[in-house]
Amino acid sequence: MTDQNIDAQTQLELEAAAYRRLRDHLQTRTDVQNIDMMNLTGFCRNCLSRWYMEEANDKGLDLDKEGARKIVYGMPYGEWRDKFQTEASDDKKATFDKIMDSGEHG
């Protein structure tokens, strides 16, 4: 099967299911820090929640940053940060700063 054989509704359902699996995976992998994701992939949970919020807003839905983060993190962001976020090393922070300065991020 190629993507040309998939009708629009099925494609939408597959993409939504893949998103949910990614979201659920990230919710269970609390050991994976956002800075590590940014440094390796150029996006993190915050990027994913921002994209979600932007798409909701484009559809006329009133979803704010904290609401979108709760969807992605599975809990309020502050709670996740307090429970799971660790201090990043100076090297990780320097790599992160380079990525942010380059504009190559989500």
VENGIRA-V733626 format. One record per pair of residues at least 6 apart in sequence whose ideal C-beta (glycine too) atoms are under 8 Angstrom apart, sorted by the first residue. I is the first residue (numbers start at 1). J is the second residue. D is the distance in whole Angstrom. If there is no record, write none. Layout:
I:J:D
I:J:D
This chain:
3:11:7
6:14:7
22:48:8
23:48:7
23:71:8
23:72:6
23:74:8
26:32:7
26:45:6
26:48:8
26:72:7
27:72:8
27:73:7
27:74:4
30:80:8
30:83:7
30:84:4
31:84:8
33:85:7
33:86:6
33:88:7
34:44:4
34:45:6
34:46:6
34:85:7
35:44:7
35:88:5
35:92:5
35:93:7
35:96:5
36:92:7
37:43:7
37:44:4
37:45:7
38:44:5
38:47:8
38:96:6
38:99:6
38:105:6
39:92:6
39:95:5
39:96:6
39:99:7
42:99:6
42:104:5
42:105:5
42:106:6
43:105:7
43:106:3
44:106:7
45:69:8
45:72:5
45:73:6
46:69:7
47:105:7
47:106:3
48:72:5
48:106:8
49:65:7
49:68:4
49:69:4
49:71:7
49:72:4
49:73:7
50:65:7
50:68:7
50:106:8
51:106:7
52:63:8
52:68:5
52:71:6
52:72:6
53:63:5
53:64:7
53:65:6
53:67:7
53:68:4
56:63:4
56:68:7
57:63:6
66:76:7
66:77:6
69:76:7
69:77:4
70:76:6
70:77:7
73:80:5
74:80:8
88:96:7
99:105:5
